[in-house]
Amino acid sequence: MAGHWRGIGRAWVRGWRCLSSLVAVCMALVTAGPARAHQIDTSYLTVIARPDTLKLVLVIDESILLRGFQFDRNNDGTLWREEMLSGVPEVFEYAASHMTLQADGQALPLERVSGNVQPDNDGNMYISVLWRAAMRQPAVDLGIGTSFADRLGPDHRVLVKILRQDQPMVQAVLNADTALQLFRIGEPSAGVLDQIERWFR
């Protein structure tokens, strides 16, 4: 029995280390280099696309959270780590209900994985939330939509970065209310290409 629990403990530690590494990579993409310095009134959505799974990390900074959420319990104009941690579930719920995720036109449900609070190299504090979305088959087109204007304001932007193995990074800036932005993340199968050709004959 003790060996069983030790095995579970080791698996949990490996999973936590993988999650921490994933969030660290996403934070590095947000803050690395002058061209990628943190932008005012901008949240960051990183999508790691694999043939059968999508992992999505949304990063929102303290100033945006202060404006859009009631996390400042003592009304001192600053969000402390404990206040931000208590707000992670609300960020999960709000963001998931105000984002659209589709693979080849089919809606994908988001599975909540984990959320955390951490600083960047400049001392800015962020909430990062991670979801997973399973796909039955590799997607050709990925659709992402946002409707954050009600809380975050009409000028808010979402910088989307899509990472694929051995492929160039794809990125785009979405407005606070973007019905759907399509990203090509795969290639149509031969059967689909044949069908498209028949349409134009």
N, C-alpha and C positions, 0 to 999 in steps of 0.2 A: 504493500500500500504506500509506504514511504517513497519507493521508487516511482510510483505512479504520479504522486504529487510533485516530486522533483522534476519529472518530465514535463508536467503542465507548467511549472514555474519557469523552466528554461524556454519553453515555447512562448510564454507571455513576454519574457524579456526580449527574445528575438523579435517578436512582433512590435514591441514598443520601440526598440532601436530602429527598426525599419521605418516606422511612422515618424520618429524624430528626424531621421535622415531625410525623408521625403519633404517634411516641412522646412528643414534647413535649406534644401535645394531651392524650394520655392521662394524663401526669403532672400536667398542670394540673387535669384533672378529679379526680384523687386528692387534691390538696393545696389547691385554691383555696377560700378562704373558711372561716369558722368551722364552717359546717354540713357542709363537706366535708373538715375536717381529718383527718389520718391517724388511723385507728382502731386500737387495740391488737388484736393477733392477727387482723388482717384482711388478706387479699390482694384484689387488684382485677383484675377482668376486664372490659375494654372491647371491645365488639363493634361494628364499623362495618358496617352491613348495606346492601348494594346489591342490585339485582335479580338479578345473576348471580354475586356474590362476597361472601363474608364475610371480614373481617379481624379477628383476635382478638389483643389484647395483654394478657398476664398480667403483673402487677407484684407482686413479693414483696420485703418489706423484710429488712434485715440480721438483725434479731432472730429472725424466723421461720426464716430460712435457717440461723442458728446452731443452732436447736433441731432442725430437721428434716433437715439435711444435714451431712456431714463435710467442710466446706470450710475449717475453721480448721486449716490445716496445722501451724502452730507452737504451737497450743494457748494462745494468749494471750487468748482470750475476745473477740477483735475480728476482724472480717472486713475484710481489706484489699482494695483494688480488684483486685489481681492474683489473689487467692484467689477472689473472686467471679467474675471473668472465666473462670477455669479451671473453675468450676462451672456455667457456662451450659449446656453440652451435657447435663449430668445433669438440670438443671431442665427443659429441653425434653423429655427422654425421660420423666421422671417425670410431669410435668403432662399430656402428651399421652396417656399410658397410664392416667391416672386421671381423665380428663374424658370425658363423652359429649356429642356434638354431633349433633343431628338437624334436618333440615328436612322438615316435614310427615311425620314418622315414619320418614324414611329417614336412615340414618347417613351423615355426611359425613366423609371423610378429611381430616386436617389436613396441610397442606404447610408445612414449616418454612421461614421466611423469614430471620429474623435475631434475635440476642439482644445485649443490651448491659447495662452497669452505669452508673448515674448517680445523682447526689444530687437531693433535692428542695430547696426553698427553706429548709428547716430543718436541712439537713445530713444527713438520713437517707439511707442508701444503699440502692438497690434493684437487683434484677435484673429486667429487662423482656424478655419473649420474645414474638415476633410470629409468628403463623401466618396462612395464607390457606386458605380453603375455597371451592371452586368449586361453583356450583349450576346445574343444567340449566335451571331456570325459577324465577321469583320465588316465594319461600316465603310461606306464610300463617302457619304456626306454627313457631317456632324452639324446640327443646328443648335445654337445657343441664343436665348432671349433673356432680357432683363426688364424688370419693371420696378425700379428702386426709387423713382422720383417722389413718391408719396412721402417717404421719410428722409431721403438723402438729398432731395432737391433736384430741379431740372438740369442743373449744370454738372451734376455728378457723372463721372465716367467710370467704366470698367475696362481695364486693360487685360485682354485675354491672350494667354500664351498657350500654344498646343505643342506638346513634346511627343515625338514618336521615335522609336529606335531607328538609328541610322538614317534619319531624315532631317531636313532643315526645320528649325523652329518656325511655326506659323503664329502670327500675332495680329491682333486688330483691336481697335478701341471702340467699345460700344457706348452709346448714350445711355443715360439713366433709364430711358424707356426705348428699348430696341426690340421690336416684335420678334424677329428671328434673323440671325446672321448665320449664313452657311459657310462651313469650312470643309474643303476637300481633304480627307485624311486617308483615302484608299483609292483603289482603282476598280472600276466596274469589272465584273466577271465577263468571260467571253459570251455567255448567254445574254447578258444585259446589253452588251455592245451589239450583238446581232439583232436584238429587238429594236434598238435605236436606229440601226441602219435600215431595217424594214420600214420604219415609220416614214423615212424620207425617200423611199423608192416610189 
